[in-house]
């Protein structure tokens, strides 16, 4: 009941976090790898060469995220969300139009930066920033967007690749995102100005109370302080290891399916089980984050 009440009271804002998590799927490895066979054949790339181009695009997008990600601290969330949404749509269209390996690299970079990077960053940051007591539940609910994408998108994507081709599938995704996502973003964030003002007032009151008690308030860490703290590297290991393992499996899923004699459609259907497991974990762990 606590979950249901929390969702009902914050349904629009939680739906915004969920939606951005869902749409991040277009820049996630599990979705891009569905096109691996067609892309390798189109550009004459081996498995290693294809992986190198993808890894390089991912690495550079991660480096850019360090600087682009902090823009959300200075720009209205509505404007930031719309710009990220349009960026992801353009990245999909770039993938559809890529005719050379350098353009394929640029498309990988753009998809990873806007989808896997900024979409997830926007969803997680907004949930963490504007919720206090229910922060764990909010982040868990928003995090369900990615498992939903893993469950809903692979089979239609494979069907579209077979029916119309890989370029047309990416073009359709880009057009759909450009037309639907910005207005949805603005609608779900209706009244966000009041939410942000309330956050500023809570922060000011907390800092004033801490100052009166002789404390420092909620101090913001610099990047240098974070990099010098040994706890950061313990957290980094926990964050990076699953990404290495799961990305490797997802990226080579077409090759794995061929080696095992599985159809790509059957393999895509297995994402449903993966998504259900992710959903159960997210819903179960959210309240634990708030409690402990």
C-alpha positions in Angstrom: 0.0 0.0 0.0 2.9 2.4 0.8 4.2 1.9 -2.8 0.7 2.5 -4.3 0.1 5.6 -2.3 3.6 6.9 -3.1 3.0 6.3 -6.9 -0.5 7.9 -6.8 0.8 11.0 -5.0 3.7 11.5 -7.4 2.5 9.8 -10.5 3.5 12.4 -13.1 7.0 13.0 -11.9 7.6 9.2 -11.4 6.3 8.6 -14.9 8.8 11.2 -16.2 11.7 9.2 -14.6 10.2 5.9 -15.9 9.8 7.3 -19.4 13.4 8.5 -19.6 14.6 5.1 -18.4 12.5 3.4 -21.0 13.7 5.6 -23.8 17.3 5.1 -22.8 16.9 1.6 -24.3 17.6 3.1 -27.8 21.1 3.8 -26.6 21.6 0.7 -24.5 23.8 -2.3 -25.6 20.9 -4.8 -25.5 19.1 -2.8 -28.2 22.0 -1.7 -30.4 23.4 -5.3 -30.4 20.2 -6.6 -32.1 21.4 -4.8 -35.2 24.9 -6.3 -34.9 24.7 -8.8 -37.7 23.3 -6.3 -40.2 25.8 -3.6 -39.2 28.8 -6.0 -39.5 27.6 -7.1 -42.9 26.9 -3.6 -44.1 30.3 -2.2 -43.1 32.4 -5.3 -43.6 33.5 -5.5 -40.0 34.6 -8.5 -38.0 33.5 -9.1 -34.4 36.6 -7.6 -33.0 36.5 -4.5 -35.3 32.8 -4.0 -34.6 33.4 -4.3 -30.9 36.3 -1.8 -31.1 34.3 0.9 -32.8 31.5 0.4 -30.3 33.8 0.4 -27.3 35.6 3.6 -28.5 32.2 5.4 -29.0 31.1 4.3 -25.5 34.3 5.3 -23.9 34.3 8.8 -25.4 30.6 9.3 -24.6 31.4 8.4 -21.0 34.1 11.0 -20.9 31.8 13.7 -22.3 29.1 12.8 -19.8 31.4 14.0 -17.0 31.1 17.5 -18.3 27.6 17.4 -20.0 26.0 15.7 -17.0 26.5 18.7 -14.7 24.5 21.0 -17.0 21.4 19.6 -15.3 22.5 21.4 -12.2 22.2 24.8 -13.9 19.4 24.4 -16.4 15.7 24.0 -15.9 14.8 20.3 -15.9 12.1 20.8 -18.5 14.5 22.4 -21.0 17.2 19.9 -20.2 14.8 17.0 -20.7 13.6 18.2 -24.1 17.1 18.8 -25.3 18.2 15.3 -24.3 15.1 13.8 -26.0 15.8 15.6 -29.2 19.4 14.6 -29.0 18.4 10.9 -28.8 16.1 11.3 -31.7 18.8 12.8 -33.8 21.2 10.0 -32.8 18.7 7.4 -34.0 18.4 9.3 -37.4 22.2 9.5 -37.6 22.4 5.7 -37.2 19.8 5.3 -40.0 21.8 7.5 -42.3 25.3 6.1 -41.5 27.0 5.0 -44.7 30.7 4.7 -43.5 32.5 3.4 -40.5 33.3 6.9 -39.2 29.7 7.8 -39.3 28.8 4.5 -37.6 31.3 5.5 -34.8 29.6 8.9 -34.6 26.2 7.2 -34.3 27.4 4.9 -31.6 28.9 7.9 -29.7 25.7 9.9 -30.0 23.4 7.0 -29.0 25.5 6.1 -26.0 25.9 9.7 -24.9 22.2 10.6 -25.2 20.6 7.3 -24.5 22.6 5.2 -22.1 24.2 8.3 -20.7 22.1 11.4 -20.4 18.7 9.7 -20.4 19.6 7.5 -17.5 21.4 10.5 -15.8 18.4 12.7 -16.1 16.0 10.1 -14.7 18.2 9.1 -11.8 19.3 12.7 -10.9 15.8 14.1 -10.9 14.4 11.3 -8.7 17.3 11.7 -6.2 17.1 15.4 -6.1 13.4 16.1 -5.6 12.6 13.2 -3.2 13.8 12.9 0.4 12.1 10.3 2.5 10.9 8.3 -0.5 14.1 8.6 -2.6 14.8 4.9 -2.7 11.3 4.1 -3.9 11.4 6.9 -6.5 14.6 5.7 -8.0 13.4 2.1 -8.0 10.3 3.0 -9.8 12.1 5.2 -12.3 14.7 2.4 -12.8 11.9 0.1 -14.0 11.9 2.0 -17.3 15.0 0.1 -18.5 13.6 -3.4 -17.7 10.4 -2.4 -19.4 12.4 -1.5 -22.5 14.2 -4.8 -22.3 10.9 -6.6 -22.2 9.0 -4.6 -24.8 11.4 -3.5 -27.5 13.6 -6.5 -28.7 10.8 -8.5 -30.4 9.3 -5.5 -32.3 12.8 -4.4 -33.3 13.7 -7.8 -34.7 10.3 -8.0 -36.5 10.9 -4.5 -38.0 14.4 -5.4 -39.1 13.1 -8.4 -41.0 10.1 -6.6 -42.4 11.6 -3.2 -43.5 15.3 -3.3 -42.8 17.7 -2.0 -40.1 18.0 1.6 -41.5 14.2 2.0 -41.6 13.9 0.7 -38.1 16.3 3.3 -36.7 14.6 6.0 -38.8 11.2 5.1 -37.4 12.6 5.2 -33.8 14.1 8.6 -34.4 10.9 10.1 -35.9 8.7 8.6 -33.1 11.1 10.0 -30.4 11.2 13.4 -32.0 7.4 13.7 -32.2 6.3 12.1 -28.9 9.0 12.5 -26.3 9.4 16.3 -26.0 5.7 17.0 -25.5 5.4 14.1 -23.1 8.3 15.4 -21.2 6.7 18.9 -20.8 3.3 17.4 -19.9 4.8 15.1 -17.2 6.8 18.0 -15.8 3.9 20.4 -15.6 4.1 22.4 -12.4 7.8 21.6 -12.0 8.6 25.2 -11.1 6.8 24.9 -7.8 8.5 21.6 -7.1 11.9 23.2 -7.7 11.1 26.2 -5.5 10.1 23.8 -2.7 13.4 22.0 -3.0 15.3 25.3 -2.8 13.3 26.4 0.3 14.0 23.0 2.0 17.7 23.3 1.2 17.9 26.8 2.5 16.0 25.9 5.7 18.3 22.9 6.3 21.4 25.0 5.8 20.1 27.7 8.0 19.3 25.2 10.8 22.8 23.6 10.4 24.4 27.0 10.6 22.5 27.9 13.7 23.7 24.7 15.3 27.3 25.4 14.3 27.4 22.8 11.5 28.2 23.2 7.8 24.9 22.1 6.3 24.7 20.0 3.2 28.1 20.7 1.7 28.6 20.0 -2.0 31.7 17.9 -2.8 34.1 19.0 -5.5 35.2 16.5 -8.2 38.7 16.5 -6.7 37.4 15.6 -3.2 35.4 12.7 -4.7 38.4 11.3 -6.5 40.6 11.5 -3.4 38.1 9.6 -1.2 38.8 5.8 -1.1 35.1 5.0 -0.7 34.5 6.3 -4.2 36.6 3.5 -5.6 34.8 0.8 -3.6 31.5 2.1 -5.0 33.0 2.3 -8.5 33.9 -1.4 -8.5 30.3 -2.3 -7.6 29.0 -0.1 -10.4 31.4 -1.2 -13.1 31.6 -5.0 -12.7 27.9 -5.7 -13.7 28.2 -3.3 -16.6 31.3 -5.1 -18.0 29.7 -8.5 -17.7 26.2 -7.7 -19.0 27.5 -5.4 -21.8 29.7 -8.1 -23.1 26.9 -10.7 -23.1 24.4 -8.3 -24.7 26.8 -6.9 -27.3 27.7 -10.3 -28.7 24.2 -11.7 -28.4 23.8 -12.2 -32.2 27.1 -14.1 -32.4 26.1 -16.2 -29.3 22.8 -17.0 -30.8 24.4 -18.2 -34.1 27.0 -20.2 -32.2 24.3 -21.9 -30.1 21.9 -22.4 -33.0 19.2 -20.2 -31.5 17.0 -17.9 -33.5 17.4 -14.2 -32.8 13.7 -13.9 -32.1 13.9 -16.6 -29.4 16.9 -14.9 -27.8 15.0 -11.5 -27.9 12.1 -13.1 -26.0 14.5 -14.1 -23.2 14.9 -10.5 -22.3 11.4 -10.8 -20.7 12.8 -13.0 -18.0 15.8 -10.7 -17.5 13.5 -7.7 -17.3 11.2 -9.4 -14.8 14.2 -10.3 -12.6 15.4 -6.7 -12.7 11.9 -5.4 -11.8 11.6 -7.7 -8.8 15.1 -6.6 -7.6 14.4 -2.9 -8.1 11.0 -3.0 -6.3 12.5 -5.1 -3.4 15.6 -3.0 -2.9 14.0 0.5 -3.1 12.3 0.4 0.4 15.6 -1.1 1.9 17.5 2.0 0.6 15.0 4.3 2.4 15.0 2.2 5.6 18.8 1.7 6.0 
